[in-house]
Amino acid sequence: MKREVPEDQSGERHVLDRIYIAGDPHGRFDPLNAAAADRPAAMLMLGDFDLDTALEVAVADARRKCDLWWIHGNHDVDRPAYYRNLFESSLRERCFSARVIEIGGVRFAGLGGVFQARIWHPHNDGGRPRYLTRAEYLAAVPPHERWLGGLPRKARAAIFWEDYEALWQQQADVLVTHEAPACHPYGFAVLDDLAEAMGAHTIIHGHHHVTYTYRYRNRPLTVHGVGLAGVRTAAGRVLTPGLDEERGTFELELQLPQRDDRPAGELLTINDLMPHAAS
Protein backbone atom coordinates (compact mmCIF):
# COMPACT_ATOMS: atom_id res chain seq x y z
CA MET A 1 0.00 0.00 0.00
CA LYS A 2 1.34 3.40 -0.96
CA ARG A 3 2.09 5.93 1.76
CA GLU A 4 2.89 9.61 2.00
CA VAL A 5 6.36 10.83 2.94
CA PRO A 6 6.29 11.49 6.69
CA GLU A 7 6.53 15.10 7.77
CA ASP A 8 8.71 14.15 10.76
CA GLN A 9 12.13 15.63 9.98
CA SER A 10 13.79 13.01 12.20
CA GLY A 11 12.28 10.21 10.14
CA GLU A 12 12.20 9.24 6.49
CA ARG A 13 12.05 12.78 5.12
CA HIS A 14 15.33 13.56 6.87
CA VAL A 15 16.93 10.47 5.31
CA LEU A 16 15.63 11.44 1.86
CA ASP A 17 17.07 14.92 2.24
CA ARG A 18 20.52 13.42 2.84
CA ILE A 19 20.42 11.37 -0.35
CA TYR A 20 21.42 13.38 -3.41
CA ILE A 21 20.21 12.85 -6.97
CA ALA A 22 22.41 13.90 -9.89
CA GLY A 23 20.68 14.68 -13.17
CA ASP A 24 22.06 13.65 -16.58
CA PRO A 25 25.64 15.00 -16.64
CA HIS A 26 26.27 14.75 -20.40
CA GLY A 27 29.95 15.18 -19.68
CA ARG A 28 29.52 17.89 -17.04
CA PHE A 29 30.61 16.38 -13.72
CA ASP A 30 31.62 19.47 -11.76
CA PRO A 31 28.14 20.06 -10.24
CA LEU A 32 27.76 16.58 -8.79
CA ASN A 33 31.35 16.44 -7.61
CA ALA A 34 30.90 19.82 -5.91
CA ALA A 35 27.58 18.80 -4.31
CA ALA A 36 29.24 15.73 -2.79
CA ALA A 37 31.34 18.03 -0.62
CA ASP A 38 28.30 18.09 1.70
CA ARG A 39 29.02 14.40 2.36
CA PRO A 40 25.50 13.11 1.72
CA ALA A 41 24.54 9.59 2.75
CA ALA A 42 24.59 8.61 -0.92
CA MET A 43 24.30 10.01 -4.43
CA LEU A 44 22.17 8.40 -7.14
CA MET A 45 23.02 9.29 -10.74
CA LEU A 46 20.34 9.23 -13.43
CA GLY A 47 22.34 8.23 -16.52
CA ASP A 48 23.41 9.87 -19.80
CA PHE A 49 26.96 10.33 -18.59
CA ASP A 50 28.71 10.77 -22.00
CA LEU A 51 31.89 9.33 -20.56
CA ASP A 52 35.18 10.03 -22.31
CA THR A 53 36.93 8.41 -19.34
CA ALA A 54 35.95 5.70 -16.88
CA LEU A 55 33.10 6.59 -14.53
CA GLU A 56 35.25 6.23 -11.43
CA VAL A 57 37.60 8.89 -12.83
CA ALA A 58 34.84 11.33 -13.80
CA VAL A 59 33.24 11.15 -10.34
CA ALA A 60 36.42 10.68 -8.32
CA ASP A 61 35.75 13.64 -6.01
CA ALA A 62 32.20 12.49 -5.27
CA ARG A 63 33.35 8.92 -4.74
CA ARG A 64 35.68 10.05 -1.96
CA LYS A 65 32.81 11.80 -0.17
CA CYS A 66 29.81 9.48 -0.44
CA ASP A 67 28.32 6.20 -1.58
CA LEU A 68 27.52 6.25 -5.32
CA TRP A 69 24.83 4.41 -7.27
CA TRP A 70 23.69 4.82 -10.87
CA ILE A 71 21.24 3.87 -13.58
CA HIS A 72 21.91 4.22 -17.30
CA GLY A 73 20.30 6.46 -19.90
CA ASN A 74 19.76 6.21 -23.63
CA HIS A 75 22.95 8.07 -24.55
CA ASP A 76 25.23 5.77 -22.57
CA VAL A 77 25.32 3.43 -25.56
CA ASP A 78 25.83 6.07 -28.26
CA ARG A 79 29.52 5.20 -28.63
CA PRO A 80 31.50 2.09 -27.76
CA ALA A 81 33.67 4.19 -25.42
CA TYR A 82 30.63 5.56 -23.59
CA TYR A 83 29.40 2.02 -23.03
CA ARG A 84 32.71 0.60 -21.85
CA ASN A 85 33.52 3.56 -19.62
CA LEU A 86 30.26 2.95 -17.77
CA PHE A 87 29.36 -0.72 -17.91
CA GLU A 88 32.95 -1.93 -17.65
CA SER A 89 34.05 0.64 -15.06
CA SER A 90 35.09 -0.28 -11.55
CA LEU A 91 31.69 1.10 -10.46
CA ARG A 92 29.73 -1.31 -12.66
CA GLU A 93 28.40 -3.14 -9.60
CA ARG A 94 26.86 0.12 -8.41
CA CYS A 95 24.26 -0.02 -11.17
CA PHE A 96 20.88 -0.51 -9.51
CA SER A 97 18.70 -0.72 -12.61
CA ALA A 98 16.13 -3.53 -12.20
CA ARG A 99 17.14 -3.76 -8.52
CA VAL A 100 15.99 -2.45 -5.18
CA ILE A 101 18.63 -1.05 -2.85
CA GLU A 102 18.24 0.22 0.70
CA ILE A 103 19.87 3.40 1.99
CA GLY A 104 19.21 4.49 5.56
CA GLY A 105 16.15 2.29 5.72
CA VAL A 106 14.63 3.76 2.54
CA ARG A 107 14.16 1.44 -0.45
CA PHE A 108 15.09 2.74 -3.91
CA ALA A 109 14.10 0.87 -7.06
CA GLY A 110 15.99 1.64 -10.26
CA LEU A 111 14.87 1.40 -13.89
CA GLY A 112 17.44 2.67 -16.36
CA GLY A 113 17.13 3.11 -20.10
CA VAL A 114 14.29 4.15 -22.36
CA PHE A 115 11.38 2.61 -24.20
CA GLN A 116 12.29 1.58 -27.76
CA ALA A 117 9.64 0.86 -30.39
CA ARG A 118 11.31 -2.25 -31.76
CA ILE A 119 11.32 -3.82 -28.28
CA TRP A 120 8.63 -2.22 -26.11
CA HIS A 121 6.96 1.15 -26.37
CA PRO A 122 3.85 1.59 -24.18
CA HIS A 123 2.24 3.92 -26.73
CA ASN A 124 2.51 1.38 -29.56
CA ASP A 125 0.90 -2.02 -30.20
CA GLY A 126 -1.69 -1.47 -27.50
CA GLY A 127 1.10 -1.26 -24.96
CA ARG A 128 2.18 -4.86 -25.54
CA PRO A 129 5.92 -5.58 -25.65
CA ARG A 130 7.20 -7.01 -28.92
CA TYR A 131 9.85 -8.91 -26.99
CA LEU A 132 9.58 -9.82 -23.32
CA THR A 133 13.21 -10.66 -22.59
CA ARG A 134 16.68 -9.90 -23.89
CA ALA A 135 17.13 -13.53 -24.84
CA GLU A 136 13.95 -13.46 -26.92
CA TYR A 137 15.03 -10.29 -28.70
CA LEU A 138 18.57 -11.53 -29.30
CA ALA A 139 17.21 -14.66 -30.95
CA ALA A 140 15.48 -12.44 -33.51
CA VAL A 141 18.54 -10.26 -34.22
CA PRO A 142 20.56 -11.25 -37.33
CA PRO A 143 24.22 -11.96 -36.59
CA HIS A 144 25.42 -8.92 -38.54
CA GLU A 145 23.37 -6.59 -36.32
CA ARG A 146 24.76 -7.93 -33.06
CA TRP A 147 27.45 -6.11 -31.12
CA LEU A 148 30.28 -8.17 -29.69
CA GLY A 149 28.16 -11.24 -30.32
CA GLY A 150 25.28 -10.03 -28.16
CA LEU A 151 22.55 -7.42 -28.18
CA PRO A 152 22.95 -4.47 -30.55
CA ARG A 153 24.53 -1.60 -28.67
CA LYS A 154 21.43 0.62 -28.85
CA ALA A 155 19.21 -2.18 -27.50
CA ARG A 156 21.33 -2.34 -24.37
CA ALA A 157 19.67 0.92 -23.31
CA ALA A 158 16.15 -0.41 -23.85
CA ILE A 159 13.65 -1.03 -21.07
CA PHE A 160 12.69 -4.69 -21.27
CA TRP A 161 9.48 -6.12 -19.89
CA GLU A 162 11.44 -8.66 -17.86
CA ASP A 163 12.97 -5.87 -15.75
CA TYR A 164 9.67 -4.06 -15.32
CA GLU A 165 7.97 -7.29 -14.29
CA ALA A 166 10.74 -8.16 -11.82
CA LEU A 167 10.40 -4.79 -10.10
CA TRP A 168 6.60 -5.12 -10.05
CA GLN A 169 6.98 -8.05 -7.66
CA GLN A 170 9.05 -6.06 -5.18
CA GLN A 171 8.47 -3.20 -2.75
CA ALA A 172 10.12 0.22 -2.72
CA ASP A 173 9.62 3.69 -1.31
CA VAL A 174 11.14 5.59 -4.25
CA LEU A 175 11.25 4.64 -7.94
CA VAL A 176 14.25 6.11 -9.78
CA THR A 177 14.01 6.13 -13.58
CA HIS A 178 15.59 7.70 -16.62
CA GLU A 179 12.27 7.97 -18.46
CA ALA A 180 9.51 10.21 -17.10
CA PRO A 181 6.12 9.18 -15.72
CA ALA A 182 2.77 10.42 -17.03
CA CYS A 183 2.94 13.89 -15.46
CA HIS A 184 5.56 14.90 -18.05
CA PRO A 185 4.39 15.64 -21.62
CA TYR A 186 6.65 12.87 -22.91
CA GLY A 187 6.11 10.53 -19.98
CA PHE A 188 4.59 7.08 -19.55
CA ALA A 189 1.73 6.00 -17.30
CA VAL A 190 3.25 2.53 -16.95
CA LEU A 191 5.83 4.09 -14.64
CA ASP A 192 3.07 5.53 -12.46
CA ASP A 193 1.54 2.05 -12.38
CA LEU A 194 4.86 0.48 -11.44
CA ALA A 195 5.37 2.94 -8.60
CA GLU A 196 1.89 2.18 -7.30
CA ALA A 197 2.42 -1.58 -7.52
CA MET A 198 5.68 -1.28 -5.58
CA GLY A 199 4.15 0.96 -2.93
CA ALA A 200 6.40 3.91 -3.82
CA HIS A 201 5.41 7.43 -2.81
CA THR A 202 7.96 9.17 -5.06
CA ILE A 203 9.30 8.91 -8.62
CA ILE A 204 12.55 10.65 -9.52
CA HIS A 205 13.67 10.90 -13.15
CA GLY A 206 16.08 12.56 -15.56
CA HIS A 207 16.17 12.39 -19.39
CA HIS A 208 14.21 15.58 -20.13
CA HIS A 209 16.61 18.07 -18.51
CA VAL A 210 14.11 20.02 -16.45
CA THR A 211 13.75 20.54 -12.71
CA TYR A 212 10.17 20.32 -11.49
CA THR A 213 7.92 18.67 -8.92
CA TYR A 214 4.47 17.29 -9.62
CA ARG A 215 2.10 16.36 -6.80
CA TYR A 216 -0.64 14.01 -7.94
CA ARG A 217 -4.13 14.84 -6.80
CA ASN A 218 -5.76 11.42 -7.09
CA ARG A 219 -2.99 9.23 -5.72
CA PRO A 220 -0.35 9.69 -3.02
CA LEU A 221 2.50 10.15 -5.49
CA THR A 222 5.04 12.93 -6.00
CA VAL A 223 7.41 13.22 -8.96
CA HIS A 224 10.73 15.08 -8.99
CA GLY A 225 12.40 15.83 -12.31
CA VAL A 226 16.11 16.69 -12.22
CA GLY A 227 17.66 19.11 -14.70
CA LEU A 228 20.69 18.81 -16.94
CA ALA A 229 23.69 18.32 -14.63
CA GLY A 230 21.49 19.51 -11.76
CA VAL A 231 21.43 18.11 -8.24
CA ARG A 232 18.42 17.65 -5.93
CA THR A 233 17.80 15.68 -2.79
CA ALA A 234 15.50 12.68 -2.83
CA ALA A 235 13.12 14.77 -0.73
CA GLY A 236 12.91 17.26 -3.61
CA ARG A 237 15.08 20.10 -2.37
CA VAL A 238 16.98 21.78 -5.20
CA LEU A 239 20.71 22.04 -4.53
CA THR A 240 21.98 22.95 -8.00
CA PRO A 241 19.60 23.97 -10.77
CA GLY A 242 20.12 22.34 -14.12
CA LEU A 243 21.64 24.03 -17.13
CA ASP A 244 19.20 25.80 -19.45
CA GLU A 245 16.28 25.47 -17.03
CA GLU A 246 14.44 28.29 -18.77
CA ARG A 247 14.02 26.30 -21.97
CA GLY A 248 12.93 23.08 -20.24
CA THR A 249 10.48 24.93 -18.00
CA PHE A 250 8.94 26.76 -20.96
CA GLU A 251 8.41 23.48 -22.82
CA LEU A 252 6.94 21.80 -19.75
CA GLU A 253 4.47 24.60 -19.04
CA LEU A 254 3.49 24.84 -22.71
CA GLN A 255 3.06 21.16 -23.52
CA LEU A 256 1.72 19.60 -20.32
CA PRO A 257 -1.75 21.26 -20.57
CA GLN A 258 -2.04 19.88 -24.12
CA ARG A 259 -1.81 16.29 -22.93
CA ASP A 260 -5.38 15.01 -22.60
CA ASP A 261 -4.44 12.07 -20.38
CA ARG A 262 -2.26 14.01 -17.95
CA PRO A 263 -2.92 13.11 -14.32
CA ALA A 264 -4.57 15.74 -12.16
CA GLY A 265 -2.14 17.47 -9.86
CA GLU A 266 -0.02 20.48 -8.99
CA LEU A 267 3.03 21.46 -11.05
CA LEU A 268 5.92 23.28 -9.36
CA THR A 269 8.63 24.50 -11.72
CA ILE A 270 12.11 25.73 -10.92
CA ASN A 271 10.58 29.20 -10.55
CA ASP A 272 8.50 27.91 -7.65
CA LEU A 273 11.12 25.65 -6.14
CA MET A 274 14.08 28.00 -6.43
CA PRO A 275 13.04 31.51 -7.52
CA HIS A 276 15.32 33.24 -10.04
CA ALA A 277 17.27 30.03 -10.74
CA ALA A 278 15.79 29.60 -14.23
CA SER A 279 17.15 32.95 -15.32
ZAPA-566873 format. One record per residue (C-alpha): x, y, z; residue in three letters. Coordinates in steps of 0.25 Angstrom, whole numbers. Example, Ala and Ser with C-alpha at 12.3 -4.5 7.8 and 13.67 -1.06 7.14 Angstrom:
2
49|-18|31|Ala
55|-4|29|Ser
***
This chain:
279
0|0|0|Met
5|14|-4|Lys
8|24|7|Arg
12|38|8|Glu
25|43|12|Val
25|46|27|Pro
26|60|31|Glu
35|57|43|Asp
49|63|40|Gln
55|52|49|Ser
49|41|41|Gly
49|37|26|Glu
48|51|20|Arg
61|54|27|His
68|42|21|Val
63|46|7|Leu
68|60|9|Asp
82|54|11|Arg
82|45|-1|Ile
86|54|-14|Tyr
81|51|-28|Ile
90|56|-40|Ala
83|59|-53|Gly
88|55|-66|Asp
103|60|-67|Pro
105|59|-82|His
120|61|-79|Gly
118|72|-68|Arg
122|66|-55|Phe
126|78|-47|Asp
113|80|-41|Pro
111|66|-35|Leu
125|66|-30|Asn
124|79|-24|Ala
110|75|-17|Ala
117|63|-11|Ala
125|72|-2|Ala
113|72|7|Asp
116|58|9|Arg
102|52|7|Pro
98|38|11|Ala
98|34|-4|Ala
97|40|-18|Met
89|34|-29|Leu
92|37|-43|Met
81|37|-54|Leu
89|33|-66|Gly
94|39|-79|Asp
108|41|-74|Phe
115|43|-88|Asp
128|37|-82|Leu
141|40|-89|Asp
148|34|-77|Thr
144|23|-68|Ala
132|26|-58|Leu
141|25|-46|Glu
150|36|-51|Val
139|45|-55|Ala
133|45|-41|Val
146|43|-33|Ala
143|55|-24|Asp
129|50|-21|Ala
133|36|-19|Arg
143|40|-8|Arg
131|47|-1|Lys
119|38|-2|Cys
113|25|-6|Asp
110|25|-21|Leu
99|18|-29|Trp
95|19|-43|Trp
85|15|-54|Ile
88|17|-69|His
81|26|-80|Gly
79|25|-95|Asn
92|32|-98|His
101|23|-90|Asp
101|14|-102|Val
103|24|-113|Asp
118|21|-115|Arg
126|8|-111|Pro
135|17|-102|Ala
123|22|-94|Tyr
118|8|-92|Tyr
131|2|-87|Arg
134|14|-78|Asn
121|12|-71|Leu
117|-3|-72|Phe
132|-8|-71|Glu
136|3|-60|Ser
140|-1|-46|Ser
127|4|-42|Leu
119|-5|-51|Arg
114|-13|-38|Glu
107|0|-34|Arg
97|0|-45|Cys
84|-2|-38|Phe
75|-3|-50|Ser
65|-14|-49|Ala
69|-15|-34|Arg
64|-10|-21|Val
75|-4|-11|Ile
73|1|3|Glu
79|14|8|Ile
77|18|22|Gly
65|9|23|Gly
59|15|10|Val
57|6|-2|Arg
60|11|-16|Phe
56|3|-28|Ala
64|7|-41|Gly
59|6|-56|Leu
70|11|-65|Gly
69|12|-80|Gly
57|17|-89|Val
46|10|-97|Phe
49|6|-111|Gln
39|3|-122|Ala
45|-9|-127|Arg
45|-15|-113|Ile
35|-9|-104|Trp
28|5|-105|His
15|6|-97|Pro
9|16|-107|His
10|6|-118|Asn
4|-8|-121|Asp
-7|-6|-110|Gly
4|-5|-100|Gly
9|-19|-102|Arg
24|-22|-103|Pro
29|-28|-116|Arg
39|-36|-108|Tyr
38|-39|-93|Leu
53|-43|-90|Thr
67|-40|-96|Arg
69|-54|-99|Ala
56|-54|-108|Glu
60|-41|-115|Tyr
74|-46|-117|Leu
69|-59|-124|Ala
62|-50|-134|Ala
74|-41|-137|Val
82|-45|-149|Pro
97|-48|-146|Pro
102|-36|-154|His
93|-26|-145|Glu
99|-32|-132|Arg
110|-24|-124|Trp
121|-33|-119|Leu
113|-45|-121|Gly
101|-40|-113|Gly
90|-30|-113|Leu
92|-18|-122|Pro
98|-6|-115|Arg
86|2|-115|Lys
77|-9|-110|Ala
85|-9|-97|Arg
79|4|-93|Ala
65|-2|-95|Ala
55|-4|-84|Ile
51|-19|-85|Phe
38|-24|-80|Trp
46|-35|-71|Glu
52|-23|-63|Asp
39|-16|-61|Tyr
32|-29|-57|Glu
43|-33|-47|Ala
42|-19|-40|Leu
26|-20|-40|Trp
28|-32|-31|Gln
36|-24|-21|Gln
34|-13|-11|Gln
40|1|-11|Ala
38|15|-5|Asp
45|22|-17|Val
45|19|-32|Leu
57|24|-39|Val
56|25|-54|Thr
62|31|-66|His
49|32|-74|Glu
38|41|-68|Ala
24|37|-63|Pro
11|42|-68|Ala
12|56|-62|Cys
22|60|-72|His
18|63|-86|Pro
27|51|-92|Tyr
24|42|-80|Gly
18|28|-78|Phe
7|24|-69|Ala
13|10|-68|Val
23|16|-59|Leu
12|22|-50|Asp
6|8|-50|Asp
19|2|-46|Leu
21|12|-34|Ala
8|9|-29|Glu
10|-6|-30|Ala
23|-5|-22|Met
17|4|-12|Gly
26|16|-15|Ala
22|30|-11|His
32|37|-20|Thr
37|36|-34|Ile
50|43|-38|Ile
55|44|-53|His
64|50|-62|Gly
65|50|-78|His
57|62|-81|His
66|72|-74|His
56|80|-66|Val
55|82|-51|Thr
41|81|-46|Tyr
32|75|-36|Thr
18|69|-38|Tyr
8|65|-27|Arg
-3|56|-32|Tyr
-17|59|-27|Arg
-23|46|-28|Asn
-12|37|-23|Arg
-1|39|-12|Pro
10|41|-22|Leu
20|52|-24|Thr
30|53|-36|Val
43|60|-36|His
50|63|-49|Gly
64|67|-49|Val
71|76|-59|Gly
83|75|-68|Leu
95|73|-59|Ala
86|78|-47|Gly
86|72|-33|Val
74|71|-24|Arg
71|63|-11|Thr
62|51|-11|Ala
52|59|-3|Ala
52|69|-14|Gly
60|80|-9|Arg
68|87|-21|Val
83|88|-18|Leu
88|92|-32|Thr
78|96|-43|Pro
80|89|-56|Gly
87|96|-69|Leu
77|103|-78|Asp
65|102|-68|Glu
58|113|-75|Glu
56|105|-88|Arg
52|92|-81|Gly
42|100|-72|Thr
36|107|-84|Phe
34|94|-91|Glu
28|87|-79|Leu
18|98|-76|Glu
14|99|-91|Leu
12|85|-94|Gln
7|78|-81|Leu
-7|85|-82|Pro
-8|80|-96|Gln
-7|65|-92|Arg
-22|60|-90|Asp
-18|48|-82|Asp
-9|56|-72|Arg
-12|52|-57|Pro
-18|63|-49|Ala
-9|70|-39|Gly
0|82|-36|Glu
12|86|-44|Leu
24|93|-37|Leu
35|98|-47|Thr
48|103|-44|Ile
42|117|-42|Asn
34|112|-31|Asp
44|103|-25|Leu
56|112|-26|Met
52|126|-30|Pro
61|133|-40|His
69|120|-43|Ala
63|118|-57|Ala
69|132|-61|Ser
***
